[in-house]
C-alpha cells in the first residue's frame, strides 16, 4: 500500500468515526454534514478513471456502495418519519470494510448500488481543508463535465391548499446584491425552513437560474410558496436562502453566501435581509456578515388568509 493510499484510508476512517460519533451523541446536523462530505469523496474515488489508483474495479464498487449507505443514513436523519430506514448500527458495520477495503472480499452486507457523483457540495465541504488538497489534485475522470447531470430548472412547489384559520406565505425573491454579481455563473437560491437544531421542517426548494444580472444585483423575481402554514411553524424556526453558483475551475456548484428570516419577520410587504459568510449556519450560532457594504437579499412577502 502506498503512502498516499494509506493516508487516504486514514482520513476516510477518521471522517467516518466523526460522523458516527456525532450521530450517537444526537448531534444530527453535524452528523449529516460529515456523512455527506465523506459520501461525496467516496463517490469521487469510486468513479475516478485515473490509472494511478490502487483500488480495483470491484473495490471501487464497494466504496461506492459505502457512499450510498452514508447517503441513506443522512436521509434517515433528515426524515420526519419516526421509523428510520437505515440505522446507525447498520452503518457501523461498514467501518471495518472501509478500513480494510484493499483486502475485503466478502459480499456487501446491504443490497444497495453506487449512486452518481453529485455536482453540488455538501454543507461545509469547501471548508474541509484536509480533503481540499485531493480536490485540487484530482484528474479529469469523475470531475469532467460529462459526468454531471444537467441542473434541473428549479424545484419550486405549488401553494398549499387553503385551510380555515390558517395562513400560507408566498415569498417573492426579487434580487440579491453582490459586489461581483456579474461574475456569478448559473446562480440560483436554495430555500429551506429549519428548526433550532437545523432540521428541515419543509421540503427544500431551488429557484430556477437567475433571470438577469445587472450592476451589483442578481435578479430572480420568482415566487416561493412556503410548504407549511405559518401557524404550524415551530418556535424558533427560520427560513434560509442559500445563494449558489457554478465554479468552472473546480467543476462544482458552491454556496457563496446565505441569509435567513426568523418568524417575527414574517409580515406582508417588502423586506431586505443581511447576507452572511458560508458555510451556512443553520443553528445561527456563529454568524459572520458577508460584507460591510450595504448589500442585501430583497424579498417581498404575501400572506394568504
C-alpha positions in Angstrom: 0.0 0.0 0.0 1.4 3.4 -1.0 1.7 6.2 1.5 -0.9 8.2 -0.5 -3.5 5.4 -0.2 -2.6 4.8 3.5 -3.2 8.5 4.2 -6.5 8.5 2.2 -7.8 5.5 4.1 -6.9 7.1 7.4 -8.7 10.3 6.5 -11.8 8.3 5.4 -11.7 6.3 8.6 -11.4 9.5 10.8 -14.3 11.1 8.9 -16.5 8.0 9.3 -15.8 7.9 13.0 -16.6 11.6 13.4 -19.9 11.2 11.7 -20.8 8.1 13.7 -19.8 9.9 17.0 -21.9 12.9 16.1 -24.8 10.6 15.2 -24.6 8.6 18.5 -24.4 11.9 20.5 -27.6 13.2 18.9 -25.7 16.0 17.0 -27.7 15.3 13.8 -26.8 18.4 11.8 -23.0 17.7 12.3 -23.5 14.0 11.6 -25.4 14.8 8.3 -22.6 17.2 7.2 -19.9 14.7 7.9 -21.7 11.8 6.2 -22.4 13.9 3.1 -18.8 15.2 2.8 -17.4 11.7 3.1 -20.0 10.2 0.8 -19.0 12.6 -2.0 -15.3 11.9 -1.6 -16.0 8.1 -1.7 -18.2 8.6 -4.8 -15.4 10.6 -6.5 -12.9 7.8 -5.8 -15.4 5.1 -6.9 -15.8 6.8 -10.3 -12.3 8.0 -10.8 -10.7 6.9 -14.1 -7.0 7.8 -13.3 -4.5 4.9 -13.7 -2.6 5.5 -10.5 -5.4 4.3 -8.3 -4.6 1.3 -6.1 -8.2 0.2 -6.0 -9.6 -2.5 -8.2 -12.9 -2.0 -10.0 -14.6 -4.3 -7.5 -13.1 -2.3 -4.6 -14.3 0.9 -6.2 -17.8 -0.6 -6.4 -17.7 -1.4 -2.7 -16.5 2.1 -2.0 -19.4 3.4 -4.0 -21.9 1.3 -2.0 -20.5 2.6 1.3 -21.1 6.1 -0.1 -24.7 5.1 -0.8 -25.2 3.9 2.7 -23.8 7.2 4.1 -26.4 9.0 1.9 -29.2 6.7 3.2 -28.2 7.3 6.9 -28.1 11.0 6.2 -31.5 10.9 4.6 -32.9 8.9 7.6 -31.6 11.6 10.0 -33.4 14.3 8.0 -36.7 12.4 7.7 -39.6 13.4 9.8 -40.8 9.8 10.0 -40.3 8.1 13.3 -39.1 4.9 11.6 -35.5 5.3 10.3 -34.9 3.4 7.1 -31.1 3.0 7.7 -30.0 2.8 11.3 -26.7 3.8 13.0 -25.9 0.2 14.0 -26.2 -0.8 10.3 -23.8 2.0 9.3 -21.2 1.0 11.9 -20.9 -2.5 10.2 -19.3 -0.7 7.3 -16.4 0.9 9.2 -14.2 -2.3 9.2 -15.0 -2.8 5.5 -13.8 0.7 4.7 -10.7 0.3 6.8 -9.8 -3.0 5.1 -11.0 -2.1 1.7 -7.8 -3.5 0.0 -8.4 -7.0 1.4 -12.1 -7.1 1.8 -13.5 -9.9 -0.4 -16.9 -10.8 1.1 -20.4 -10.0 -0.1 -21.6 -6.5 0.8 -24.0 -6.7 3.8 -26.7 -4.4 2.2 -28.5 -4.5 -1.1 -27.5 -1.1 -2.4 -25.9 0.3 -5.5 -23.4 3.1 -6.0 -25.1 6.5 -6.8 -23.9 9.1 -9.4 -21.4 11.7 -8.2 -23.2 14.8 -7.1 -22.3 18.2 -8.6 -23.4 20.1 -5.5 -21.2 20.2 -2.5 -22.3 19.0 0.9 -22.7 21.7 3.6 -19.3 22.9 4.8 -17.3 20.9 2.3 -15.3 23.8 0.9 -14.1 24.5 4.4 -13.0 20.9 4.9 -9.3 21.6 4.1 -7.9 18.1 4.7 -9.9 17.0 1.7 -9.4 20.1 -0.4 -5.9 19.1 -1.5 -7.4 16.0 -3.1 -9.9 18.1 -4.9 -7.2 20.3 -6.5 -5.0 17.3 -7.5 -7.8 15.1 -8.9 -7.6 14.1 -12.5 -10.3 14.8 -15.1 -12.2 11.5 -14.6 -15.0 12.0 -12.2 -14.7 15.7 -12.3 -15.3 16.0 -16.0 -18.4 18.0 -17.0 -19.8 15.0 -18.9 -20.2 13.1 -15.6 -22.6 15.6 -14.2 -26.3 15.6 -15.0 -27.7 18.9 -16.3 -29.2 21.0 -13.5 -33.0 20.9 -13.4 -34.7 24.3 -13.9 -35.7 24.8 -10.3 -37.7 22.6 -7.9 -40.4 25.0 -6.9 -43.6 23.6 -5.3 -47.2 24.8 -5.6 -49.1 26.8 -2.9 -50.7 24.9 -0.1 -54.4 24.4 -0.2 -56.2 27.0 1.9 -57.5 25.9 5.3 -59.8 27.8 7.6 -57.9 29.9 10.2 -54.5 29.2 8.7 -52.2 31.5 6.8 -50.0 30.5 3.8 -46.9 32.5 2.8 -45.6 33.5 -0.6 -42.1 34.9 -0.7 -41.0 36.7 -3.9 -37.2 36.6 -4.2 -36.6 39.8 -6.1 -32.8 40.3 -6.2 -29.6 39.9 -4.2 -26.8 42.5 -4.0 -23.3 41.2 -4.6 -20.1 43.2 -5.5 -19.2 40.6 -8.1 -22.8 39.8 -9.3 -21.8 39.9 -12.9 -19.2 37.1 -12.5 -21.6 34.5 -11.0 -22.3 31.6 -13.3 -25.8 29.9 -13.3 -26.7 31.5 -9.9 -29.8 30.1 -8.1 -31.1 30.1 -4.5 -31.9 27.1 -2.3 -34.8 27.8 0.2 -35.3 25.7 3.3 -37.1 26.0 6.6 -35.2 24.8 9.6 -35.9 24.4 13.3 -33.4 25.5 16.0 -31.4 22.3 15.5 -31.1 22.8 11.8 -33.6 20.0 10.9 -35.8 20.6 7.8 -39.4 21.4 8.6 -40.5 21.5 4.9 -39.2 20.2 1.6 -36.1 22.1 0.2 -36.8 24.2 -2.9 -34.4 25.5 -5.6 -35.2 28.5 -7.7 -34.5 28.4 -11.4 -31.3 30.1 -12.5 -31.4 33.9 -12.1 -33.3 35.9 -14.8 -30.6 38.5 -15.3 -27.5 40.2 -13.7 -27.2 43.9 -13.6 -24.6 46.1 -11.9 -24.3 44.7 -8.3 -27.5 42.7 -8.4 -28.6 39.3 -9.5 -32.3 39.4 -10.3 -34.6 36.4 -9.7 -38.2 37.7 -9.5 -39.5 34.3 -8.5 -42.2 33.2 -6.0 -41.5 30.6 -3.3 -44.6 29.0 -1.7 -43.8 28.0 1.9 -44.8 24.4 2.3 -46.2 24.8 5.8 -48.9 27.1 7.2 -47.4 30.0 9.2 -49.3 28.9 12.4 -47.8 25.4 12.2 -44.1 26.6 12.2 -42.3 25.6 15.4 -41.0 28.3 17.7 -37.5 29.4 16.7 -37.8 28.2 13.1 -36.2 30.2 10.3 -36.4 30.4 6.5 -33.0 30.1 4.9 -31.8 31.4 1.5 -28.5 30.0 0.2 -27.1 31.7 -2.9 -25.3 29.2 -5.1 -23.3 29.5 -8.3 -21.2 27.3 -10.5 -17.3 27.3 -10.3 -16.0 26.1 -13.7 -12.4 25.7 -12.5 -13.3 23.3 -9.7 -16.4 21.9 -11.6 -18.9 22.1 -8.8 -21.7 24.3 -7.6 -20.8 26.2 -4.5 -22.6 28.2 -1.8 -21.4 31.8 -1.9 -23.4 33.2 1.0 -26.7 32.8 2.8 -29.4 34.8 4.5 -32.3 33.9 6.8 -35.6 35.2 8.0 -36.9 34.5 11.5 -40.6 34.1 12.4 -41.0 37.6 13.8 -40.0 38.9 10.4 -43.0 37.3 8.6 -45.0 40.4 7.7 -46.8 41.4 4.5 -44.7 43.7 2.2 -41.1 44.2 1.2 -38.1 43.2 3.4 -34.3 43.3 3.0 -32.2 40.8 5.0 -28.5 40.7 5.6 -26.0 38.3 3.9 -23.7 36.0 5.9 -20.5 34.2 5.0 -20.6 30.5 4.3 -20.7 27.8 5.5 -24.5 28.0 6.1 -25.0 28.0 9.8 -28.5 26.6 10.2 -28.2 26.8 14.0 -27.4 30.5 13.8 -24.6 30.3 16.4 -21.5 31.7 14.6 -22.8 34.3 12.1 -20.4 36.5 10.1 -21.6 39.2 7.8 -20.5 38.7 4.2 -19.5 42.4 3.8 -19.8 45.8 5.4 -21.2 47.2 2.2 -25.0 47.8 2.1 -25.8 44.6 0.0 -28.8 42.6 0.9 -31.3 40.0 -0.2 -34.5 41.7 -1.3 -37.8 39.9 -0.7 -41.5 40.6 -0.8 -43.9 38.7 1.4 -47.6 38.0 0.7 -49.8 36.4 3.4 -52.8 34.4 2.2 -55.5 34.0 4.9 
